Amino acid sequence: MNKWFHFTIRICVVTAVVVFIGWAVVALLLPLFGLQLWQQEWKRQGDTDLRFAQVELDFTHQADLELSLPFMASVAVDLDGDGTDEVFLGGGRGQKDGLFRFEAGAFASISSQYSLPFFEDDAAMGAAAIDIDDDGRPELFVARESGIWLYRNTASGFQAKFLGTMPRKNTVPLSIALGDVNGDGWVDFYVSGYIRNDLVEGTTIFNQAYGGYSGLFVNMGNNTWRDDTVEAGLFRQHNTFNAVFVDLDNDLDSDLVIAQDTGHVEMYANDGTGVFTPIDNPSVFSYPMGVGAGDYDNDGRIDLYFSNVGHTLPALMLRGDLTKEQPFNTDYMLFHNDGGRDAELTFSDTARDKNAARYGFGWGVVFADMDLDSHEDLLAAQNYARFPDLLAITYPGKILLRGADTNFHPVEKRVKATNDNYGITPLISDFNGDGWPDLVWVNLNGPAQAYISQGGAQDNKRHWIKVRLPNRASSINAIVQVTLDDGLVLTKQLIPGQGLGSDQGRDLIFGLGSQTSITRVRVRFQDGRDLRIEAPEPDQILTLGGEL
């Protein structure tokens, strides 16, 4: 009996231990399960006949997440003048940059043809492309950990020239916004700066004087640049992800929009000479990262979209040193341009009303009419490479089509163009020349994902017209309007630098929907030229503005 008694005791002890361990595991997993439920976007996929086909693009980014900031460069640019963009993808430390051309149904490497320079232990953070010497061949500005580089485009490849480090030694350049701030026809640029990786103290510092320094560099008329940050009224210390020059009030000069990290959206009105005045906007403390610019309601004024940390983590974990009284926002932001002039411009955040607010952690964002229905859509890259896998679900990237209800609806799964990698930015261009915007998801520490649009249903044919302007300073922020026969006016600007560390294709693709009649195409340049083309045919490329 004593033997059976001890045996029973052992069984009870073992059972108790198993039960205890089981409940302990449940107690540990329940918060993670609850967090992952919280992180779900819970958005129904919208209805569309748009579809994409994935094609090969053999580039896998290699990031050193311990030594480098988690960013990378990308550009869609027509390097050889054949009317179709190539793709430049920046490499991580110890990795070569890549250059690709779409041909025979895939993106083929052409890096060797352009003699891309190789920089050991010097990751590419951001890039932009423009023709600085009017020879018809665009150059590349590249922000690397070492500083700012200019790749001169010769007939046989690139020649790299070091333009210099950032003015403050604690700063790494992240992205480059091209503009012409004083209207002299020479390209200027604003570099968003972030504190060096080895000096990072934290990622939730709002109130302290902390971070890198950004800079405005003005062309002296000979493709050398001086630092005009202080003179322009733009000097401050704050980590910054991305910026774009855009004409916010249609007065034919380049205003400036900046996405701070752990801060606000900054907006500045240009007086036409390169002196800037702050513009009030609806942002509160947040994590704005990517910047997109487009006219989403066809009222003739450019609106703005900003990514944010979203609902990936509870707000309490992200407020950092903010006080209880300081307002904080984790939503994406969609600023409707309500009009006004210069510093009197007003904006309202319509993200929640338009179903563009509550999405997971985002990076680069872009406006583009992906389904050619005459309304701008939104795209956002998602996922953060430095999050522990257990703490965050993987998001598929966002393609938000504007619906008939005037709201935005996710369709990335329905159109078969998802991206569950660490997306940095979408890159948009018509790589196969059929009039439909194509998509490259630029991914950090993983493979790039390329998708070619298959268009919509053949019995619902949509039309388009492309406006192609010279890729030079005089075209930046040119206002292009397409008036349709039913009176609808579509407005775009040539805005370099949308996304994050990236530069989108320069062709302005206007979707016409089912309409086949165009009343007029008008282009207003900042130098005063006003071009009008009456009754052009649809489904063609209009090349304008080559004369000076």
N, C-alpha and C positions, 0 to 999 in steps of 0.2 A: 504493500500500500504506500509506504514511504517513497518507493521508486516512482509510482504513478503520480504521487503528489508533486515531487520535484519536476517531473516531466511536464505536468500541467502548468506549474509556475513558469518554466522556461517558455512554454508556448505563449503564455500571457505576456511575458516580458517582450518576446520577439514581436508579438502582435502590436503591443503598445509602441515599441520603437518604430515599426513600419508605419503605423497610423500617424505617429508624431512627425516622422520624416515626410510622409505624404502631405500632411496639413502644412508643414513648413514650406514644402515646394509650392503648394497652392498659394500660400501667403506671399511667397516671393513672386510668383508668376502673375497673380491677379493684377497688381499694379501695372506690370508691363502689358498685360492683355488690355487693361483699361486704357493705358496710354495709346496703344495702337488703335483701339476703337475711336479714341478722341482724334487721332491723326487722320482717319479716313475722310475723304472729301465728300462722300455721300451726294454726288451729283450724277443725275441721269444723263447719259450721252444724248446729245441732240440729234435731230434727223437731218441727214444730208446725203446726196448721191456722190459727193466728192470722195475720191479714193486715191491712194498713193501706192507705189510699188517700191520696195526697198532695193537698192542697188549697191554694188561693192564700192567701198572707199577704204582702202587699206592703210589706215593710220590709227595707231593706238598710242594715245598720249601717256607719257611716263612722268608722273609727278613725284617729287620728293616732299611728302607732306610734313616731314620733320624740319626741313631746312628752307623750304620755299612757301610763300603764300599760295593759297589754292586757286590760282587763276591761270588762264591761257589765252593766247591771241588767235584771232581768226578774221579773215577778210574774204569777201567775194569781189573779185576785180578782173576786168578784162585787160590782161597784160599784153596781149599780142594784137589787139585791135580788130579781132575777127567778129566782134559783136556778141560774143558769149563769154560769160565770166569764168575764170578759174577760181580755185579755192586755195587760200594760204592758211595753214594751220601751224601755230607755233609749238615748238617742242619744250619739254621740261629740261631740267638739269641733265647734262650729258646726252641729250637727244637732239637730233637734227630737226629743223623745221621741215614741213612738207608742203609741196605744191602739186595741185592735181587739176586735170582737165577732164570733163565729161566727154567720152567718145566711145562708140561701139557698145553703148548700154551700161557703161561703168565709169567710175572715176579712175583714171590712170595717172600714175606719178610722172611728173615732168620736172622734178626737182633738179635733176642733173642738167637739164637744158638751160636752167637759169643760174647755175653756179651759186646756189644759196649758201651764204656764209655759215660757218659752224662756230658756235660759241660754247666752249666747255664750261659746265657749271654756271650757266647764265640763262635761266629760263625766260621765255617770251611771255609777257603778261598781257599785252594788248597791242593792237595795230590798227592802222588806217591807211587808205590809199588815195593818192591824187597826183595829177600831172603838174609838177611845179615849174617846168621849163617850157611848156607848150610844144613839146616835140611829139605829142600823141601817145606817149608811153607813160603810164602812171608809175610813180614812185611809191615805196612803202615807208611809212613811219612805224617804227617798232619800239615799244616800251619793253625793255629787258631789265632784269634785276640790276645790271650795271649802270643803266641810264637810258637815254633816248638815242636811237639809231635811225639814220636815213639810208635806205637802200635805193641807190640811183639805178634806174632801169635803162640799161644800154641795149643795143641791138643783140648782144650776145649773152646777157645775163645781168646780175646785180653787182654793183660796187657799194660796199658798206662804208658809211662814214659815221663816226661817233660824234653826236652833237653835244654831248655832255651829260653829267649827272644831274639829278634834281638839285635845286639850289640849297636845300637843307640835307645834311648827310644822314639824317635819320629816316629818309623817305625813299621808297621804291615807287617808280611810276607804274600805274596799273592800266590806264586807258588813255586814249588820245582822241580829243574832239577837234575836228577841223572846222575852221571858220575864216571869215574875212571881217574882222571887227571894226576896221576903219574905212572900209570900202575902197581901198587902193588897188584891188585886183591881185594882191599877193596873199598867199595862204598863211594864216596864223593858226595857232593851235593851243588848246587848253589841256594840260596833263593832270589827270586825277592822281593824287598821291596818297600812299598808305604807309604807315610806319613799318620799318624793316621787320622781317620775321623774327630776328633775334632780339628785338626790342619790345615785342608785343607783351603787354602786361595783363591783358584781359580783353574780352570781346563784348563786355556789357558796361563800358565806361561812358556815361553820358555827360556828367557835370564837370568832370575835371578837365583841365587844359591838357589834352593828350592827343597824340596821333601824328600823322605825317602832314606835309604841306603840299598843296597843289599849286600850279603855276600857269600863268598866261604868257605865251611867247609870241611876240609880234614881229612880223617880217620887216626887215629894214630896206626892202626893195631890191635885194640881191640874193635872196634865199639864205640869208643869215638872220638869226633871231635874237632879240633882246628880251629880257624878263621884265614885263610890264605889270606884274601882278599887283604891286602896291599902287602904282599910278592909276590902274584901272578900277581900284576899289574892291579888289577881290582877295586881298591877303587875309588869311586866317589859318589857324592850326586845327585840323580836323581830318580824320581818316575819310577818304572819299573813294567811291567805287567807279562812278561813271558820270559823264556829262555829255550834253549835246548843245550845239548852237541851233537855234530855231527862231524864225521870225514870228513872235507870238502875237503881235498887233498889226501885222501886214503893213508896216511902215518902211519896208525895204532895208532893214538892217538886222544884224544877227544878235538876238538876245541869247541868254545863257541859262541853262537848267542843269542843276547839279544834284546827284544822289549821294548824300552823306551816309556813312555807316554810323550807327548809334547817334542819330541826330534827326535832322529835318530834311525835307526837300528844300533846296535853295533855288531861287529864281531871280534873275537880274535883267533889267531893261537896259538896252544899249542906247546911248544918245546919238549914235551914228559915227562917233569919233573913237570909240573904244573905251569910253568911260561908262561904268555900270552902276545902276541904282537898284537896291533890293525891291522885289515885288512880294507883297504878302500872298500867302497861299494857305490852303486848309490843313497842311500837314502838322502833326504834333510829333512828339518823340517816337521814333520808330527805327526800322532798319531798311530804308530804301536802298536798293542795289542796282537793278537794271533800269534803263530809261527807254521808253518807246514814245514816239511822237507821230500823230496822225489825226485826221479829221473824222471822228467816228460817226458824227450825226449830219455830215454834209452841210454845215452852216458856214463854211468858208474860213473857219478858224481852227488852228492846230490844237488838239487836245493832247494830254500826256498820261502815260500809264507807268506805274512803278511797281516792281516786285517788292516783297517783304518776307519776313520769316514765316508769315502765315500762322496756321494753328498747329504746326508740327510739335511745338512744345507749349505748355501752359504759360500764360503771360507772366505769372509770378516768377518763373524761372528766368525770365528775360529782362526784367525791369532794371537789373543791376543797381546802380546807385541813385536811381530816381526816387524822389520823395513821393509820399502818398498823394500829394496835391498835384504832381506833375502828370499831365495826361499822356497816355501811351497807347499806341495802335500797332497791332500785328497784321492787319489786313493789307492786301494789295490796295493800291490807290489809283483811281481813274479820275483825273482832274479835267472837268469840262471847262473849256475856255469860254467864259461868259462875256468876254469883250472888254473894251477899254483901251487906253493908250498909255504906253510907256509904264511907269510905276503905278499907274491907276488901274492896270489890268486886274480883273477879278476871276477867280476860279472856284468851282464847287466840286467836292468829291462825290462822284456818282457811282462809285464801285459797287456798293451794296445794292443800289437800285437796279443796276445793270447786270447783276450776277457775276461780277468780276472781282470780288473781294476775298471770299473765303476759300483759299487754296493752300496747298502745302508749300513748304520752303522753296522760294524762287530766286532765280538769278537774272539772266538777261531776258528782256521783254522787247517785242517788236510788233508794230502795226503792219498789216499786209492784207489785201483783199484776196484771200486764198481760194475762194469759190467764185470769184469774178461776178458777184451779184450787185456791184456798185456800192458796197459798204465795207469799211475796214474791219478786219478781224484782228484778234490778239493772239500772240504766241508767247509762251514763257518756258524757259528751261528750269528744271527742278532738281532737287537732292543736294545734300551737302556732304562732301567727301570726308570731313573731319568728325561727323557724327558717329558714335559707336553704333554698329549694326543693330544691337539689341534695343536701342533707344528710338529708332526712327524707321518707319516703313519706307518703301521705295515708291516714288510717284512716277507717273508715266510721261511727264512733260505735258504742257497744256497747249491745245489748239482750240481757241474759243471763237466759234463762228457767231457773227451777229445774226440773230433770227428775225423772223417777221414781226415778233413782238418787241423789237428794238433792244432786246437783252442778249447777252452773250452766253453761249452754251458749249460745254466741252464736247469735242468730237474725236479726239485723238485716237481712241480705240475703234470707233466706227470707221474712220477713214484709213485705219491700218498704218499709223505713223507714230507709234508710241516710242518712248525712250526711257528705259529704266536704269540708265547709267547716271553718272554725276554730271548732269548737264550744266554748262556754263552759259550758253546762248544758242538760240536758233539763228541760222544763217539763211537768208532768203534771196533767191535769184531764179530766173528762168534759165536753167542750165542746158536744156535741150531745145530751146528756141520755139516752143509751141504756143507761147503766150500765157501759159499757166505757171504761177509761182511754184518753185520746188523748194525743198527744205533739207538742210543739213543740221542735225543736232551736234553741236560741238561739245565734246565730253572730256572732262578732266580725268586723268588717270584711268583711261579706258578707251574703247574704240569709238571713233566717230560713226554716226548713223546717218546715211543719206537716203532720201526718199524723193522719187520723181513723181510729180502729179500725173494721174491718169485722167484728170478732168472729171466732168460729171456725166450724167446719162446722155447718150447721143441724141435722144429725142427731146432734150432740154438744152439745146446748144446755147452756150454763153459766149459773148463776144468781148473783145478787149481792144485797147490801143496802148502802145508803149510810147512814152516820150523820152528820148535819149538826148541829154545835154552833154556838152564837153565836161570831162572830169577834171575841172580846174577851179581855181578860187572864185572866178566870176560867176560860176553856176551855183555856189553854195547858197542855200536858202532861197533860190529862185522859186517863185510862186507859180505853179502850173494849175490851170483850171480847164476842165473839159465840160462843156455845156451840151447836154443832150437835147433832142428835139422836144421832149416833154417838159423842158425847163429845169430839170435837175442839173445842178452844178457840182461836179466832183473836184475836190481841191487836194493837191499834194504839194509838198516842198521837197527839194533835194536836201536831205538831212543826214550827213555822215555821222557815224558813231552810235547808231541805235544798237541796243542789245547790252552787251557787257564785254569790254575789251575787244570789240568787234567792229566791223564795217560792212554794211549790207550792200547788195548789188545796186548800182547807180540807176539802172533803167527804172522809170516810174511806170508801173503797170496799173492801168485803170481798167477795172472790170465794168462792162457795160450791161451785164445781164443779158436779156433777150433783145435789147434794142440794137438796131442796125444803122441808125441815123445819128450823126454827130453834127451839131450846129457849128461849134467853134472850139478850137484849142487855143488858149492864151497863155503866154509865158511872160512873166515880169521879172526882170533881173534887178539886182541891187544897184547896178551901174546905170539904171534908167531905161534900158532897152525894153520895149514892149512888143512882143511878137504875137501875131494873130494868124491862125490858119483856119480858113473858112471851109466847112463841110468836108473834112477829111474822111476817107473811107475807114471803116473799122478793120480790126485784125491785121494791123500793120504797125511798123515802127516809124515814128516821126523823129528824124534827127534834126535838131534845131539848135540855134545859138552858136554855130561855129564861127560866124562873122563877129568882128569886134568894131 
